[in-house]
Each structure stands twice: as C-alpha cells, then as structure tokens.
Amino acid sequence: MPSAAPAPSPANAALACLHALAERPFAQLKSRHVLHKIRISPGRVTVLLLALLAVDQ
C-alpha cells in the first residue's frame, strides 16, 4: 500500500499561494482569448494587463 504524500512545508504553501494569485488572472484572460488577439509590443501589453487586473480586483 503506498504511503500518503508528505504535508507541504509552510514555505511551499506560501509559494503556492503567490503562484495562484499570479496565475489566476492570466488563466481568466486566456479563457477569454484576449492574449491571442494582442498585436502590440510586450511593454504595452504589460501595462494594459496590469491596469486590467487592477480594475478587475
């Protein structure tokens, strides 16, 4: 019988929370196919995405 997985360390749990905060908005944008339609420079995209995420929260 396989043993249970070890409990995550507090550092790993904190890192997972930070990743979830960063990845969720991008997943929402991908689901709306917004990122596939962008045809401007990466610097402008970053500014627009930060503004969009600030409004969304």
Stockholm file with secondary structure:
# STOCKHOLM 1.0

chainA/1-57         MPSAAPAPSPANAALACLHALAERPFAQLKSRHVLHKIRISPGRVTVLLLALLAVDQ
#=GR chainA/1-57 SS CCCCCCCCCHHHHHHHHHHHHHHHHHHHHHHTTTTTSCCSCHHHHHHHHHHHHHHHC
#=GC SS_cons        CCCCCCCCCHHHHHHHHHHHHHHHHHHHHHHTTTTTSCCSCHHHHHHHHHHHHHHHC
//
